[in-house]
Amino acid sequence: MMSQEKNNELTLVGREQPAGQLLRQYWMPAALSEELEADRPVVPVNLLGERLALHRNNDSQLVLMDRHCPHRGADLTFGRVEDGGVRCPFHGWKFDETGQCIDQPAEPTNKMCKNVKLNSYPTKEVNGVIFAFLGDGEPPAFPNFDCFKAPSSHVFAFKGLWECNWLQALEVGIDPAHASFLHRFLEDEDPEDQYGKQFRDKAADTDFPITKILREFDQPEIQIEETDFGMRMIALRDLKNGQSHVRLTNQIFPCAITIPMSNDMNITQWHVPIDDENCFWFSMFTSFTDPVDKEKMRDQRLKEHTLPDYAPIRNKRNEYGYSREEQDKQTWTGMGMDINVHDQWACESMGRIQDRTNEHLATTDRAIILHRRKLIKAMKVLSQGGDRSTLPLYGSKAEVELITGPIAVDAVAPTSDWESSWKKRDSDRRKACTWESEL
């Protein structure tokens, strides 16, 4: 169990809160590139409790700044993008790429301009995701993760809204045991029809569907290894025939995961706070074989989400589409075939912010326990003015760019030699890759 004070420290994301201060020291997904391809030139971004406005200027440069005009508070997401900046429709005040006011046309002079400035924030666009840095000082370098270095043709990006705190959303992704229950399929689908779907492929080079292994071997041995990006989780399932199923997943500090989606594709997913009680998941799907069929991937996800809010169609207001008949015959939850909905239900059903004062962690929660300790340790470094280079994924640009992967695979191997199997499987996949993916 946890005290309410400690729960607040770990979950609340305001600028003065310990978790909010820590998360601001990292690049956070702020929007999808596709959001700026719609008719609206300035789009709202709600991130870490901040209300922001994002646009491309006439030179296609990304500009992220505070959303409300400092004159009378009007919403700049309805602003006019002009050469040199964005202009508020209310009284015509204009702000340049740095947030500096450069024109106040209703005033007799522009002398007041130099004293009026919006906060603006660095951005970086990679493979369909726009990242923002809301912290102080120089932002950290980007690591050489697969989802960043793969060509854009091999990465598909999407996002979705969950109505809960970011931490409980993240923690479902670092819980290897839940997949055997929450994502249990009572009937196995055709693995040949698995494209774009998670937990539908065959296990490694076998004829066993992943769904069958998760269902029939539901007591994994879980091992945790600390890494330079966060931690690696290894779930071992003894198949009782001299072989074991080995599944590698990863936690990327502070709020992301990398997991295998299929034998050919990985998912890197951030759980990004909108505010204390809501978050977006941002996913980058990276293919190690053919270019991603982005049209198919997007169509699959738009069957489950509405635009422009990226809200899930199945949600607590319609009981996540729950069906008693389906629960009896097809899925453990009765909530459809999209496992993202299962995770969404599990996290949202805890409440907007999980009450961890009534929580009883067990042996399968080892990764959750370690991650919370890492968060607390990092928050202490910041609160005491310590060296940020001691934080995960900090250090010099050269050091951070040496951080690669993370490796995320499913493998089936002799139980006596499982440790080398996942390394070989990943190595073989990278050698056959059409882009420079070798570590």
C-alpha positions, 0 to 999 in steps of 0.5 A, a space after each residue: 500500500 502507498 500513502 496518499 501523499 506518495 500517490 500524489 507525488 507520483 501522479 500529479 503533473 502540474 508544473 510545481 508537482 514532483 511528477 510534473 517537474 520530472 516529466 517536463 525534463 523529457 521530450 513528450 509526444 504532443 501531437 500527430 503530424 496528421 493533425 496539422 494536415 487538416 483544414 485548421 491551421 492552429 491546433 490545440 495541444 493539451 499537455 501536462 496540464 498546459 493549454 498550448 497552440 501548435 502550427 506550422 509557419 509559412 516556412 513550415 517551421 513548427 511553432 508551439 506556444 501558450 494557447 491564450 492571448 495575453 491581452 484578454 485571454 482569447 483562444 489562439 487556436 482560432 488565430 490567423 497564421 501570417 508571415 512572421 507569426 500568428 495573429 489573434 482575431 480578437 484585437 489583432 495582436 501578433 506573435 512571432 515564432 518565439 512567442 514575442 508580441 510584434 504587433 498591436 494594431 489598435 494601439 497608437 504605437 507598438 512600444 508595449 510589444 517588447 513587454 508581452 511574450 508568450 511561452 514557447 517550447 522546442 519541438 521535434 518531428 519524427 516519423 509522424 509524431 511531434 514531440 515537445 519539451 516543456 522543461 527548463 534548460 537544454 532538452 536531452 538528446 534523442 536516443 537511436 531507437 528503432 522507431 526514430 531511425 527507421 524510414 518514415 515508410 516503415 513507421 505508422 503513428 496514431 494516438 488515442 484518448 484514455 480518461 485516467 491518469 497517465 501512471 496507471 495507463 503506463 503500468 498496464 504496459 509493464 505488467 507481463 502477467 495480465 496478457 494471459 487474462 485480460 487479453 485471453 481469447 477463447 478461440 484462436 483467430 487465423 494468424 494469417 489475418 493478423 496484420 495490424 492486430 496485436 497478439 494474433 501472430 504465431 509464436 516465433 517460428 512455430 504454428 502456435 498462435 500467441 493467443 493459445 500460448 497466453 491462454 494455456 500457460 498463464 503463470 509466467 516467470 518474470 525477470 527484470 533487468 535495469 537498462 540505460 533506457 529504463 528496464 527490460 522485462 522478460 516473461 518466460 512461459 514453460 511449454 512443458 515440452 522442453 521449450 519455453 516461450 520468451 517474450 521481451 518487453 521494455 519500459 522506456 523512462 519515464 512514460 513509454 514502452 516498447 513491445 512486440 506487436 507481431 513477428 515483424 513489427 514492434 510498438 513504441 508507446 508513450 502514455 502522455 498526461 493531458 492533465 491529472 485525470 486524462 492521457 493520450 497514448 501515442 504509438 509508433 508501429 515500426 516494421 522490420 520487413 515491408 513498408 507499413 500499410 498505413 492506410 490499412 492500419 489507420 482504417 483499423 484504428 478509425 473503426 475504434 476512434 472518432 476524430 478530431 478528438 481521437 476518443 475511443 468509440 467503446 468507453 465507459 459511457 457505453 460499457 466498452 461494448 460489453 457483451 455477455 455472449 462474447 464473454 462466454 464464447 470469445 474473449 475474457 472481457 466480452 469487450 471486443 477483439 481490440 486489446 487496446 479496449 481491454 487495457 483502456 477498461 482496466 485502467 479507467 475502471 480504477 478511477 480517474 486517479 487510482 487510489 493506491 492506498 488500497 493497493 496490494 501488489 504481488 510478485 508479478 508486479 515487480 516491474 511496477 514496483 521498480 519503475 515507481 522507485 526509479 521515478 521517486 529517485 529521479 524526482 529526488 535528484 531534481 528536487 535537490 538540484 542534482 546532476 540531470 546526467 544521472 537520470 535515465 536517457 540523459 548524459 551527453 548527446 554522444 552517450 544518448 545516441 548510443 542507446 538503441 533498440 529496445 529489443 522487443 521479441 517473442 521467441 520459442 527456445 529450448 528451456 535450457 538455452 532461452 537466454 541466447 534465443 531472443 538475442 539470435 531471433 532479434 539479430 536474425 530479424 535485423 540482418 534481414 531488415 531493409 533499413 539499417 536496424 542492426 544494433 
